[in-house]
Amino acid sequence: MNTKNDWVTRSLQHVWHPCTQMQHHETVPLIPVSHGCGAWLYDMDGKRYLDAISSWWVNLFGHANPRINAALKDQLDQLEHAMLAGFTHTPVIELSEKLTALTSHQLGHCFYASDGASAVEIALKMSFHSWRNLGKTDKQEFICIQGSYHGETVGALAVTDVSLFREAYGPMLQKAHVVASPDARLAQEGETAADVALRAAADLERVLQQREGKVAAVIIEPLVQCATGMAMHDPVYLRRLRELCDQYHVHLIADEIAVGCGRTGTFFACESAQIWPDFLCLSKGISGGYLPLSLVMTTDAIYQSFYDADVRRGFLHSHSYTGNPLACRAALATLAIFTEDDVLVQNRRKAQMFADVFASLRDDPRVRHVRQQGMIFAFDAIVADAEKAATFSRRFFSAALQQELLMRPIGRSVYLMPPYILNDDEIALLAQKTMKVFEQVMA
Ligand SMILES: Cc1ncc(COP(=O)(O)O)c(C=O)c1O
């Protein structure tokens, strides 16, 4: 029989792991997972780990959730997959209707793919092609925000401003304009988060003025730029962004792949600013963390710009598993849980609990920028020693595993983005263990 170590050896021989310098596994352990239950993952020795980052921000209602499992088992016996060109099916129809209703029917057309980056590619292409169909062929440029992350395919990487991910591929990427970040951590003496946001919006306006008539769209992660280290901004930035996009006839793409599905407090992050984008990208949590599913929701005006007898004016983009029925059914079960359990209301109480259990951090001299947006909580560790700072994330990850926690700080930004099903005891345990790990890593 294979032991845990055999599985690790076999994995390292043949599985090339994502976002990983494989050589690090000479010192950092690879954990073979045997099963999951609720917020916990279990390794092959039966050791458990509290999934405090929702397995890369995808899981909402726990691993092996009985309600999502039941929906998937039922769907398996009906239809596992059928191509979506020329065919349709109940799960994709019902999901599109329900999501449309959640946007108050502002974004009534849903185009499906599998991963987040594919949704971003679709939004970029749709924006570009829509302007072309309208005869605005000069509108070919895109604007993204400093520190943005939109995925790792070549189009999505072009509007990503994280040098670690971009550096090697620079010559392959289209140029995009990068404008100032509204990150509230950039506040100067006496400035509020709203001041920073308005200052950043002025930079955006400058570029829109300079490139008037040339810009197709601005892409943003509303409220929280997660991958750059949970950078949070004031919603006034989104309101100003919407105004500027209208004024300069530029599309607004909201990448809600990480922040959608209730993460920031409202179902869509844009709702907190009372705006709707022209394109909204969803993925990750929409399938409850079960199956690869992404989609782009857009307006009737965009849809109509493609609606024509000429096939070339259509949006000729596809992925084999577009609108997969199993993934859509997992998404429907996920949306049902939101309604049945009044999840957004429950999360407000849980978010307050997070604020309470970590209250002492606000006065901790080793910490700055304690911040929270709904079910995302983060703080930055102050590490003076350069070598210790460089290894902070890896050391924290390893120490967390010893404390039964799955946490991966981004640089020195420690964050929690747990599944919504944590109970009060688990929240208290998570806080206690996080602080224990923090003490250990800072010692
Ligand atoms: C905001 C944002 N956009 C896009 C992506 C890419 O999604 P995927 O990894 O599914 O391609 C991510 C992934 O973390 C993300 O956080």
PDBQT file of the ligand as one rigid body, heavy atoms in Angstrom, charges set to zero:
ROOT
HETATM    1  C1  LIG A 501      -9.248  39.179  -9.324  1.00  0.00    +0.000 C 
HETATM    2  C2  LIG A 501      -8.827  37.935 -10.050  1.00  0.00    +0.000 A 
HETATM    3  N1  LIG A 501      -9.009  37.869 -11.374  1.00  0.00    +0.000 NA
HETATM    4  C3  LIG A 501      -8.676  36.772 -12.074  1.00  0.00    +0.000 A 
HETATM    5  C4  LIG A 501      -8.143  35.669 -11.448  1.00  0.00    +0.000 A 
HETATM    6  C5  LIG A 501      -7.762  34.469 -12.255  1.00  0.00    +0.000 C 
HETATM    7  O1  LIG A 501      -8.612  33.408 -12.000  1.00  0.00    +0.000 OA
HETATM    8  P1  LIG A 501      -8.153  31.921 -12.341  1.00  0.00    +0.000 P 
HETATM    9  O2  LIG A 501      -7.011  31.611 -11.447  1.00  0.00    +0.000 OA
HETATM   10  O3  LIG A 501      -9.344  31.068 -12.092  1.00  0.00    +0.000 OA
HETATM   11  O4  LIG A 501      -7.745  31.921 -13.786  1.00  0.00    +0.000 OA
HETATM   12  C6  LIG A 501      -7.940  35.700 -10.067  1.00  0.00    +0.000 A 
HETATM   13  C7  LIG A 501      -7.332  34.552  -9.362  1.00  0.00    +0.000 C 
HETATM   14  O5  LIG A 501      -6.898  34.628  -8.243  1.00  0.00    +0.000 OA
HETATM   15  C8  LIG A 501      -8.297  36.870  -9.340  1.00  0.00    +0.000 A 
HETATM   16  O6  LIG A 501      -8.102  36.968  -8.016  1.00  0.00    +0.000 OA
ENDROOT
TORSDOF 0
